[in-house]
Amino acid sequence: MAASSTRTDPYLGYRFRLEITGVQVAGFQSASVPDETVASVNYREGTDGFTRKLSGQTEVGTMSLKRGITDSMDLYNWWQSVSSTGAAGARKSVSIILIDETGAEKTRWNITNAWPTKYTASEFSASGSDVMVETLDLELEQVVRVK
């Protein structure tokens, strides 16, 4: 039987990169693809003795980005802009790209109209040797897996 060239192994979750419109950033420690949920709506018609389930609005969860703190102020400045003047005009497109062992793009999630809602820096500890990490939580409107 001839060997198939179709990939059967899943891709590794640590091989990814992020693209954020207008933000020049290095690597990230982690990024989450936001969950998407279609609400279930109960509907009862007239004298029906039962309830039907209909699909309601699609809701998109929060995205979380984590990276080691460097000299770059891009993520913090984005947060600061939204914090001081609101999300209008500060929304950005974000893409999470899963890559294979050769660096080729294999899967892409495009996120539209993202804006930061929370900024956190890890705590300082004189007894530890952990890397300082900044976390940015993003609200967004839509997630589309395009590849």
C-alpha positions in Angstrom: 0.0 0.0 0.0 1.4 3.4 -1.0 2.2 5.9 1.8 -0.1 8.9 1.9 1.3 12.4 1.9 -1.6 13.7 4.0 -0.6 14.9 7.5 -2.0 12.8 10.3 -0.2 14.4 13.3 -1.8 17.4 14.9 0.2 20.6 14.9 2.1 21.7 18.0 0.5 24.5 20.1 3.8 26.3 20.9 4.5 27.2 17.2 2.5 30.3 16.5 2.8 34.0 15.8 0.6 37.0 16.1 0.0 39.9 13.8 -1.6 43.0 15.2 -2.4 45.9 12.9 -0.1 48.8 13.7 1.7 47.1 16.6 5.3 45.9 16.3 5.8 43.1 18.8 8.1 40.2 19.3 7.0 36.7 20.3 4.2 35.9 22.7 4.2 33.3 25.5 0.6 32.5 24.9 -2.5 33.6 23.0 -6.0 32.2 23.2 -8.4 31.8 20.4 -11.6 33.2 21.8 -14.5 30.8 22.3 -17.7 31.3 20.3 -21.1 30.3 21.5 -24.5 30.4 19.9 -27.2 31.1 22.4 -30.1 28.7 22.7 -33.5 30.4 22.8 -36.7 28.7 24.1 -39.7 29.3 21.9 -43.3 28.1 22.5 -46.0 28.6 19.9 -49.6 29.1 20.9 -51.0 26.0 22.5 -48.0 23.8 21.8 -47.4 21.5 24.6 -43.6 21.6 24.1 -40.8 24.2 23.7 -38.7 24.5 20.7 -35.0 25.4 20.8 -34.0 28.1 18.3 -30.5 29.5 17.7 -30.0 33.0 19.1 -27.1 35.4 18.9 -23.5 34.3 18.5 -21.3 35.5 21.4 -17.5 35.8 21.2 -15.4 35.4 24.3 -12.4 37.4 25.5 -8.9 36.9 24.0 -5.9 36.9 26.2 -2.3 37.7 25.1 0.8 37.1 27.3 4.4 38.0 26.6 7.6 38.7 28.4 8.0 42.4 29.3 10.6 44.1 27.1 11.5 47.7 26.2 8.5 47.8 23.7 5.6 50.0 24.8 3.3 49.1 21.9 0.8 46.9 23.8 0.8 49.2 26.9 0.3 52.3 24.6 -2.6 50.6 22.9 -4.1 49.8 26.4 -3.5 53.4 27.5 -5.1 54.8 24.4 -8.3 52.9 25.0 -8.2 53.6 28.8 -8.0 57.3 28.3 -10.2 57.9 25.2 -12.3 54.8 24.7 -12.2 52.0 22.0 -13.5 54.2 19.2 -10.6 54.6 16.7 -8.4 52.1 18.7 -9.8 48.8 17.4 -7.4 46.6 15.6 -7.3 43.4 13.6 -5.4 40.5 15.1 -4.4 37.2 13.5 -3.2 34.1 15.3 -1.2 32.0 12.9 -0.3 28.3 13.7 2.9 27.3 12.0 4.5 23.9 11.3 8.0 22.8 12.1 9.3 24.4 8.9 7.7 27.8 9.7 5.0 27.5 7.1 1.6 28.9 7.9 -0.9 26.1 8.4 -3.9 27.6 10.2 -5.0 31.2 10.7 -7.7 32.8 12.9 -8.6 36.4 11.9 -10.0 38.5 14.7 -11.8 41.8 13.9 -12.3 45.0 15.9 -10.3 43.9 18.9 -9.5 46.4 21.8 -7.9 45.9 25.2 -10.1 45.8 28.3 -7.5 44.8 30.9 -3.7 45.1 31.3 -1.8 43.2 33.9 1.9 42.9 34.7 3.2 40.0 36.8 4.2 40.7 40.4 7.7 41.4 41.5 9.3 38.9 43.8 12.9 39.1 45.2 12.8 35.4 45.9 12.0 34.2 42.4 13.6 34.1 39.0 10.6 34.2 36.8 10.4 36.3 33.7 8.1 39.4 34.0 5.0 38.9 31.9 2.4 41.4 30.7 -1.1 40.2 29.9 -3.6 42.0 27.7 -7.2 40.9 27.6 -9.1 41.9 24.4 -12.7 42.2 23.6 -13.6 41.7 19.9 -16.5 41.3 17.5 -15.7 38.3 15.3 -13.3 35.3 15.0 -13.0 33.6 11.6 -10.8 30.6 10.9 -9.7 31.2 7.4 -7.3 28.3 6.9 
